[in-house]
Protein backbone atom coordinates (compact mmCIF):
# COMPACT_ATOMS: atom_id res chain seq x y z
CA UNK A 1 0.00 0.00 0.00
CA UNK A 2 1.38 3.29 -1.07
CA UNK A 3 1.96 5.71 1.69
CA UNK A 4 -0.03 8.91 1.64
CA UNK A 5 2.07 11.89 0.89
CA UNK A 6 2.09 14.37 3.70
CA UNK A 7 2.20 17.95 2.59
CA UNK A 8 3.11 20.46 5.23
CA UNK A 9 1.34 23.70 4.47
CA UNK A 10 2.62 26.91 5.87
CA UNK A 11 0.05 29.54 4.87
CA UNK A 12 1.22 33.06 5.08
CA UNK A 13 -0.72 35.37 7.43
CA UNK A 14 -1.10 38.96 6.56
CA UNK A 15 -0.39 41.16 9.60
CA UNK A 16 -3.54 42.98 10.73
CA UNK A 17 -1.51 46.09 11.36
CA UNK A 18 -1.03 46.48 7.64
CA UNK A 19 -4.82 46.60 6.92
CA UNK A 20 -6.99 49.61 7.48
CA UNK A 21 -10.64 49.42 8.62
CA UNK A 22 -13.18 49.68 5.82
CA UNK A 23 -14.37 53.02 7.16
CA UNK A 24 -10.92 54.49 7.25
CA UNK A 25 -10.70 58.01 5.98
CA UNK A 26 -9.51 61.46 6.74
CA UNK A 27 -12.27 62.02 9.34
CA UNK A 28 -11.72 58.76 11.23
CA UNK A 29 -11.03 59.22 14.97
CA UNK A 30 -7.78 57.70 16.18
CA UNK A 31 -7.90 54.38 18.01
CA UNK A 32 -7.88 54.82 21.80
CA UNK A 33 -6.70 52.27 24.30
CA UNK A 34 -9.17 51.06 26.98
CA UNK A 35 -7.15 52.77 29.74
CA UNK A 36 -7.11 56.08 27.93
CA UNK A 37 -10.86 55.79 27.29
CA UNK A 38 -11.51 55.11 31.01
CA UNK A 39 -9.43 58.10 32.09
CA UNK A 40 -11.33 60.30 29.64
CA UNK A 41 -14.71 59.11 30.99
CA UNK A 42 -13.60 59.69 34.58
CA UNK A 43 -12.55 63.23 33.70
CA UNK A 44 -15.93 63.92 32.08
CA UNK A 45 -17.80 62.51 35.08
CA UNK A 46 -15.80 64.72 37.42
CA UNK A 47 -16.67 67.76 35.31
CA UNK A 48 -20.38 66.89 35.41
CA UNK A 49 -20.29 66.26 39.17
CA UNK A 50 -18.61 69.59 39.71
CA UNK A 51 -21.31 71.41 37.77
CA UNK A 52 -24.14 69.67 39.64
CA UNK A 53 -22.63 69.87 43.11
CA UNK A 54 -20.61 67.63 45.31
CA UNK A 55 -21.69 64.10 46.12
CA UNK A 56 -24.18 64.21 48.98
CA UNK A 57 -25.24 67.77 48.17
CA UNK A 58 -28.98 68.00 48.89
CA UNK A 59 -29.52 71.47 47.48
CA UNK A 60 -31.82 70.03 44.81
CA UNK A 61 -33.55 67.48 47.07
CA UNK A 62 -37.31 67.81 47.75
CA UNK A 63 -36.68 68.79 51.37
CA UNK A 64 -34.11 71.47 50.59
CA UNK A 65 -35.31 74.97 51.34
CA UNK A 66 -38.30 73.84 53.43
CA UNK A 67 -38.59 75.89 56.64
CA UNK A 68 -38.13 74.04 59.90
CA UNK A 69 -41.60 75.04 61.13
CA UNK A 70 -43.61 73.11 58.52
CA UNK A 71 -45.25 69.77 59.32
CA UNK A 72 -47.17 67.12 57.38
CA UNK A 73 -49.46 64.30 58.47
CA UNK A 74 -49.13 60.71 57.28
CA UNK A 75 -51.07 57.54 57.99
CA UNK A 76 -49.43 54.97 60.23
CA UNK A 77 -49.56 52.01 57.86
CA UNK A 78 -46.88 49.92 59.57
CA UNK A 79 -47.89 49.62 63.23
CA UNK A 80 -45.32 48.54 65.79
CA UNK A 81 -44.98 48.54 69.55
CA UNK A 82 -43.98 52.20 69.50
CA UNK A 83 -46.85 53.62 67.44
CA UNK A 84 -49.74 51.15 67.64
CA UNK A 85 -51.30 52.24 70.94
CA UNK A 86 -53.91 54.93 71.39
CA UNK A 87 -54.27 55.63 75.08
CA UNK A 88 -57.23 57.82 76.14
CA UNK A 89 -58.17 60.39 77.19
CA UNK A 90 -57.66 62.38 74.00
CA UNK A 91 -58.12 66.02 73.15
CA UNK A 92 -61.14 66.46 70.87
CA UNK A 93 -61.79 68.96 68.09
CA UNK A 94 -65.19 69.27 66.39
CA UNK A 95 -64.50 70.34 62.79
CA UNK A 96 -67.85 71.84 61.82
CA UNK A 97 -69.77 75.04 62.42
CA UNK A 98 -73.13 73.50 63.32
CA UNK A 99 -73.36 72.20 66.87
CA UNK A 100 -74.86 68.77 67.56
CA UNK A 101 -78.30 68.60 69.13
CA UNK A 102 -78.62 66.54 72.34
CA UNK A 103 -80.71 63.43 71.87
CA UNK A 104 -80.19 63.32 68.10
CA UNK A 105 -78.57 60.31 66.46
CA UNK A 106 -75.43 60.97 64.43
CA UNK A 107 -72.72 59.12 62.60
CA UNK A 108 -69.20 59.99 63.78
CA UNK A 109 -66.35 60.45 61.32
CA UNK A 110 -62.93 60.95 62.89
CA UNK A 111 -59.15 60.71 62.67
CA UNK A 112 -56.65 60.50 65.53
CA UNK A 113 -53.48 62.54 64.93
CA UNK A 114 -50.36 62.17 67.07
CA UNK A 115 -47.64 64.76 67.55
CA UNK A 116 -44.68 62.80 66.19
CA UNK A 117 -42.15 65.53 66.89
CA UNK A 118 -40.15 66.40 70.00
CA UNK A 119 -41.74 69.86 70.19
CA UNK A 120 -44.67 71.30 72.10
CA UNK A 121 -47.00 73.51 70.07
CA UNK A 122 -49.40 76.21 71.21
CA UNK A 123 -51.77 78.79 69.74
CA UNK A 124 -48.88 80.82 68.32
CA UNK A 125 -48.09 77.89 65.98
CA UNK A 126 -51.17 78.78 63.93
CA UNK A 127 -52.23 75.18 63.26
CA UNK A 128 -55.65 74.83 61.61
CA UNK A 129 -57.94 72.16 60.15
CA UNK A 130 -60.80 72.21 57.66
CA UNK A 131 -63.41 69.70 56.51
CA UNK A 132 -64.40 69.32 52.83
CA UNK A 133 -67.43 71.34 51.82
CA UNK A 134 -66.82 73.95 54.52
CA UNK A 135 -65.25 77.32 53.89
CA UNK A 136 -64.22 77.82 57.51
CA UNK A 137 -60.91 76.65 58.92
CA UNK A 138 -60.78 75.95 62.64
CA UNK A 139 -57.81 76.79 64.84
CA UNK A 140 -56.60 73.63 66.53
CA UNK A 141 -55.02 75.33 69.54
CA UNK A 142 -56.47 78.36 71.29
CA UNK A 143 -55.72 80.18 74.53
CA UNK A 144 -53.24 78.25 76.65
CA UNK A 145 -53.82 74.89 74.96
CA UNK A 146 -50.78 72.84 73.97
CA UNK A 147 -50.05 69.87 71.73
CA UNK A 148 -47.27 67.93 73.40
CA UNK A 149 -44.94 65.29 71.91
CA UNK A 150 -46.70 61.92 71.62
CA UNK A 151 -50.11 63.43 72.40
CA UNK A 152 -53.10 62.49 70.23
CA UNK A 153 -55.85 64.83 69.14
CA UNK A 154 -59.11 63.42 67.75
CA UNK A 155 -60.72 65.46 64.97
CA UNK A 156 -64.32 64.60 64.18
CA UNK A 157 -67.62 65.61 62.63
CA UNK A 158 -71.14 64.51 63.50
CA UNK A 159 -73.29 63.86 60.47
CA UNK A 160 -76.52 62.27 59.29
CA UNK A 161 -74.77 60.89 56.21
CA UNK A 162 -73.19 57.46 56.09
CA UNK A 163 -69.81 58.75 54.89
CA UNK A 164 -69.87 62.52 54.43
CA UNK A 165 -66.90 62.86 52.08
CA UNK A 166 -67.00 63.32 48.30
CA UNK A 167 -64.30 60.66 47.87
CA UNK A 168 -63.04 57.84 50.05
CA UNK A 169 -59.71 57.96 48.28
CA UNK A 170 -58.50 61.55 48.49
CA UNK A 171 -60.93 63.46 50.74
CA UNK A 172 -60.45 63.99 54.44
CA UNK A 173 -59.53 66.42 57.18
CA UNK A 174 -57.32 69.08 55.59
CA UNK A 175 -54.55 70.25 57.94
CA UNK A 176 -52.44 73.37 57.73
CA UNK A 177 -49.50 72.86 60.07
CA UNK A 178 -47.00 75.69 59.75
CA UNK A 179 -48.16 76.56 56.19
CA UNK A 180 -47.72 72.97 55.04
CA UNK A 181 -50.96 71.40 53.80
CA UNK A 182 -51.82 67.73 54.07
CA UNK A 183 -54.92 65.55 54.22
CA UNK A 184 -55.85 62.84 56.74
CA UNK A 185 -58.33 60.44 55.12
CA UNK A 186 -60.41 58.58 57.74
CA UNK A 187 -61.14 55.51 55.64
CA UNK A 188 -63.45 52.74 56.86
CA UNK A 189 -61.91 52.65 60.36
CA UNK A 190 -62.88 56.26 61.00
CA UNK A 191 -66.67 55.87 60.84
CA UNK A 192 -68.96 54.95 63.73
CA UNK A 193 -72.69 54.72 63.01
CA UNK A 194 -75.82 55.70 64.91
CA UNK A 195 -74.62 57.26 68.11
CA UNK A 196 -77.11 59.18 70.25
CA UNK A 197 -75.48 62.43 71.23
CA UNK A 198 -75.26 63.10 74.96
CA UNK A 199 -73.01 66.07 75.85
CA UNK A 200 -72.34 64.71 79.34
CA UNK A 201 -70.92 61.41 78.13
CA UNK A 202 -69.82 62.10 74.56
CA UNK A 203 -66.11 62.72 75.25
CA UNK A 204 -65.73 59.45 77.10
CA UNK A 205 -67.72 57.61 74.43
CA UNK A 206 -65.60 59.05 71.63
CA UNK A 207 -62.40 58.02 73.43
CA UNK A 208 -63.73 54.48 73.66
CA UNK A 209 -64.70 54.43 69.97
CA UNK A 210 -61.28 55.62 68.82
CA UNK A 211 -59.19 53.35 71.06
CA UNK A 212 -61.35 50.24 71.40
CA UNK A 213 -64.07 50.45 68.75
CA UNK A 214 -64.69 48.39 65.65
CA UNK A 215 -62.28 50.49 63.58
CA UNK A 216 -59.45 49.58 65.96
CA UNK A 217 -60.60 45.94 66.14
CA UNK A 218 -61.35 46.32 69.82
CA UNK A 219 -57.97 47.95 70.41
CA UNK A 220 -55.94 44.86 69.52
CA UNK A 221 -55.98 45.13 65.74
CA UNK A 222 -52.91 47.37 65.32
CA UNK A 223 -50.97 45.19 67.76
CA UNK A 224 -51.33 42.30 65.32
CA UNK A 225 -50.58 44.40 62.26
CA UNK A 226 -54.21 44.91 61.22
CA UNK A 227 -54.86 48.26 59.56
CA UNK A 228 -56.52 51.14 61.36
CA UNK A 229 -57.03 53.74 58.66
CA UNK A 230 -57.85 56.52 61.15
CA UNK A 231 -54.47 56.70 62.96
CA UNK A 232 -52.19 59.50 61.77
CA UNK A 233 -49.05 61.26 62.91
CA UNK A 234 -47.39 64.51 61.91
CA UNK A 235 -43.68 65.14 61.56
CA UNK A 236 -41.43 67.75 60.01
CA UNK A 237 -42.00 68.35 56.30
CA UNK A 238 -38.25 67.81 55.89
CA UNK A 239 -38.68 64.14 56.79
CA UNK A 240 -38.21 61.95 53.73
CA UNK A 241 -41.37 59.88 53.46
CA UNK A 242 -43.39 58.55 50.56
CA UNK A 243 -46.73 58.29 52.37
CA UNK A 244 -47.49 61.92 53.21
CA UNK A 245 -51.14 62.69 52.56
CA UNK A 246 -50.54 66.12 51.13
CA UNK A 247 -48.37 68.72 49.51
CA UNK A 248 -46.27 71.75 50.43
Secondary structure as a PSIPRED ss2 file (coil, helix, strand):
# PSIPRED VFORMAT (PSIPRED V4.0)

   1 X C   1.000  0.000  0.000
   2 X C   1.000  0.000  0.000
   3 X C   1.000  0.000  0.000
   4 X C   1.000  0.000  0.000
   5 X C   1.000  0.000  0.000
   6 X C   1.000  0.000  0.000
   7 X C   1.000  0.000  0.000
   8 X C   1.000  0.000  0.000
   9 X C   1.000  0.000  0.000
  10 X C   1.000  0.000  0.000
  11 X C   1.000  0.000  0.000
  12 X C   1.000  0.000  0.000
  13 X C   1.000  0.000  0.000
  14 X C   1.000  0.000  0.000
  15 X C   1.000  0.000  0.000
  16 X H   0.000  1.000  0.000
  17 X H   0.000  1.000  0.000
  18 X H   0.000  1.000  0.000
  19 X C   1.000  0.000  0.000
  20 X C   1.000  0.000  0.000
  21 X C   1.000  0.000  0.000
  22 X C   1.000  0.000  0.000
  23 X C   1.000  0.000  0.000
  24 X C   1.000  0.000  0.000
  25 X C   1.000  0.000  0.000
  26 X C   1.000  0.000  0.000
  27 X C   1.000  0.000  0.000
  28 X C   1.000  0.000  0.000
  29 X C   1.000  0.000  0.000
  30 X C   1.000  0.000  0.000
  31 X C   1.000  0.000  0.000
  32 X C   1.000  0.000  0.000
  33 X C   1.000  0.000  0.000
  34 X H   0.000  1.000  0.000
  35 X H   0.000  1.000  0.000
  36 X H   0.000  1.000  0.000
  37 X H   0.000  1.000  0.000
  38 X H   0.000  1.000  0.000
  39 X H   0.000  1.000  0.000
  40 X H   0.000  1.000  0.000
  41 X H   0.000  1.000  0.000
  42 X H   0.000  1.000  0.000
  43 X H   0.000  1.000  0.000
  44 X H   0.000  1.000  0.000
  45 X H   0.000  1.000  0.000
  46 X H   0.000  1.000  0.000
  47 X H   0.000  1.000  0.000
  48 X H   0.000  1.000  0.000
  49 X H   0.000  1.000  0.000
  50 X H   0.000  1.000  0.000
  51 X H   0.000  1.000  0.000
  52 X H   0.000  1.000  0.000
  53 X C   1.000  0.000  0.000
  54 X C   1.000  0.000  0.000
  55 X C   1.000  0.000  0.000
  56 X C   1.000  0.000  0.000
  57 X C   1.000  0.000  0.000
  58 X C   1.000  0.000  0.000
  59 X C   1.000  0.000  0.000
  60 X C   1.000  0.000  0.000
  61 X C   1.000  0.000  0.000
  62 X C   1.000  0.000  0.000
  63 X C   1.000  0.000  0.000
  64 X C   1.000  0.000  0.000
  65 X C   1.000  0.000  0.000
  66 X C   1.000  0.000  0.000
  67 X C   1.000  0.000  0.000
  68 X C   1.000  0.000  0.000
  69 X C   1.000  0.000  0.000
  70 X C   1.000  0.000  0.000
  71 X E   0.000  0.000  1.000
  72 X E   0.000  0.000  1.000
  73 X E   0.000  0.000  1.000
  74 X E   0.000  0.000  1.000
  75 X E   0.000  0.000  1.000
  76 X C   1.000  0.000  0.000
  77 X C   1.000  0.000  0.000
  78 X C   1.000  0.000  0.000
  79 X C   1.000  0.000  0.000
  80 X C   1.000  0.000  0.000
  81 X C   1.000  0.000  0.000
  82 X C   1.000  0.000  0.000
  83 X C   1.000  0.000  0.000
  84 X C   1.000  0.000  0.000
  85 X C   1.000  0.000  0.000
  86 X C   1.000  0.000  0.000
  87 X C   1.000  0.000  0.000
  88 X C   1.000  0.000  0.000
  89 X C   1.000  0.000  0.000
  90 X C   1.000  0.000  0.000
  91 X E   0.000  0.000  1.000
  92 X E   0.000  0.000  1.000
  93 X E   0.000  0.000  1.000
  94 X E   0.000  0.000  1.000
  95 X C   1.000  0.000  0.000
  96 X C   1.000  0.000  0.000
  97 X C   1.000  0.000  0.000
  98 X C   1.000  0.000  0.000
  99 X C   1.000  0.000  0.000
 100 X C   1.000  0.000  0.000
 101 X C   1.000  0.000  0.000
 102 X C   1.000  0.000  0.000
 103 X C   1.000  0.000  0.000
 104 X C   1.000  0.000  0.000
 105 X E   0.000  0.000  1.000
 106 X E   0.000  0.000  1.000
 107 X E   0.000  0.000  1.000
 108 X E   0.000  0.000  1.000
 109 X E   0.000  0.000  1.000
 110 X E   0.000  0.000  1.000
 111 X E   0.000  0.000  1.000
 112 X E   0.000  0.000  1.000
 113 X E   0.000  0.000  1.000
 114 X E   0.000  0.000  1.000
 115 X E   0.000  0.000  1.000
 116 X C   1.000  0.000  0.000
 117 X C   1.000  0.000  0.000
 118 X C   1.000  0.000  0.000
 119 X C   1.000  0.000  0.000
 120 X C   1.000  0.000  0.000
 121 X E   0.000  0.000  1.000
 122 X C   1.000  0.000  0.000
 123 X H   0.000  1.000  0.000
 124 X H   0.000  1.000  0.000
 125 X H   0.000  1.000  0.000
 126 X C   1.000  0.000  0.000
 127 X C   1.000  0.000  0.000
 128 X E   0.000  0.000  1.000
 129 X E   0.000  0.000  1.000
 130 X E   0.000  0.000  1.000
 131 X C   1.000  0.000  0.000
 132 X C   1.000  0.000  0.000
 133 X C   1.000  0.000  0.000
 134 X C   1.000  0.000  0.000
 135 X C   1.000  0.000  0.000
 136 X C   1.000  0.000  0.000
 137 X C   1.000  0.000  0.000
 138 X E   0.000  0.000  1.000
 139 X E   0.000  0.000  1.000
 140 X C   1.000  0.000  0.000
 141 X C   1.000  0.000  0.000
 142 X C   1.000  0.000  0.000
 143 X C   1.000  0.000  0.000
 144 X C   1.000  0.000  0.000
 145 X C   1.000  0.000  0.000
 146 X C   1.000  0.000  0.000
 147 X E   0.000  0.000  1.000
 148 X C   1.000  0.000  0.000
 149 X C   1.000  0.000  0.000
 150 X C   1.000  0.000  0.000
 151 X C   1.000  0.000  0.000
 152 X E   0.000  0.000  1.000
 153 X E   0.000  0.000  1.000
 154 X E   0.000  0.000  1.000
 155 X E   0.000  0.000  1.000
 156 X E   0.000  0.000  1.000
 157 X E   0.000  0.000  1.000
 158 X E   0.000  0.000  1.000
 159 X E   0.000  0.000  1.000
 160 X C   1.000  0.000  0.000
 161 X C   1.000  0.000  0.000
 162 X C   1.000  0.000  0.000
 163 X C   1.000  0.000  0.000
 164 X C   1.000  0.000  0.000
 165 X C   1.000  0.000  0.000
 166 X C   1.000  0.000  0.000
 167 X C   1.000  0.000  0.000
 168 X C   1.000  0.000  0.000
 169 X C   1.000  0.000  0.000
 170 X C   1.000  0.000  0.000
 171 X C   1.000  0.000  0.000
 172 X C   1.000  0.000  0.000
 173 X E   0.000  0.000  1.000
 174 X E   0.000  0.000  1.000
 175 X E   0.000  0.000  1.000
 176 X E   0.000  0.000  1.000
 177 X E   0.000  0.000  1.000
 178 X C   1.000  0.000  0.000
 179 X C   1.000  0.000  0.000
 180 X C   1.000  0.000  0.000
 181 X E   0.000  0.000  1.000
 182 X E   0.000  0.000  1.000
 183 X E   0.000  0.000  1.000
 184 X E   0.000  0.000  1.000
 185 X C   1.000  0.000  0.000
 186 X C   1.000  0.000  0.000
 187 X C   1.000  0.000  0.000
 188 X H   0.000  1.000  0.000
 189 X H   0.000  1.000  0.000
 190 X H   0.000  1.000  0.000
 191 X E   0.000  0.000  1.000
 192 X E   0.000  0.000  1.000
 193 X E   0.000  0.000  1.000
 194 X E   0.000  0.000  1.000
 195 X E   0.000  0.000  1.000
 196 X E   0.000  0.000  1.000
 197 X C   1.000  0.000  0.000
 198 X C   1.000  0.000  0.000
 199 X C   1.000  0.000  0.000
 200 X C   1.000  0.000  0.000
 201 X C   1.000  0.000  0.000
 202 X H   0.000  1.000  0.000
 203 X H   0.000  1.000  0.000
 204 X H   0.000  1.000  0.000
 205 X H   0.000  1.000  0.000
 206 X H   0.000  1.000  0.000
 207 X H   0.000  1.000  0.000
 208 X H   0.000  1.000  0.000
 209 X H   0.000  1.000  0.000
 210 X H   0.000  1.000  0.000
 211 X H   0.000  1.000  0.000
 212 X H   0.000  1.000  0.000
 213 X C   1.000  0.000  0.000
 214 X H   0.000  1.000  0.000
 215 X H   0.000  1.000  0.000
 216 X H   0.000  1.000  0.000
 217 X H   0.000  1.000  0.000
 218 X H   0.000  1.000  0.000
 219 X H   0.000  1.000  0.000
 220 X C   1.000  0.000  0.000
 221 X C   1.000  0.000  0.000
 222 X H   0.000  1.000  0.000
 223 X H   0.000  1.000  0.000
 224 X H   0.000  1.000  0.000
 225 X C   1.000  0.000  0.000
 226 X C   1.000  0.000  0.000
 227 X C   1.000  0.000  0.000
 228 X C   1.000  0.000  0.000
 229 X C   1.000  0.000  0.000
 230 X C   1.000  0.000  0.000
 231 X E   0.000  0.000  1.000
 232 X E   0.000  0.000  1.000
 233 X E   0.000  0.000  1.000
 234 X E   0.000  0.000  1.000
 235 X E   0.000  0.000  1.000
 236 X E   0.000  0.000  1.000
 237 X C   1.000  0.000  0.000
 238 X C   1.000  0.000  0.000
 239 X C   1.000  0.000  0.000
 240 X C   1.000  0.000  0.000
 241 X C   1.000  0.000  0.000
 242 X C   1.000  0.000  0.000
 243 X C   1.000  0.000  0.000
 244 X E   0.000  0.000  1.000
 245 X C   1.000  0.000  0.000
 246 X E   0.000  0.000  1.000
 247 X E   0.000  0.000  1.000
 248 X C   1.000  0.000  0.000
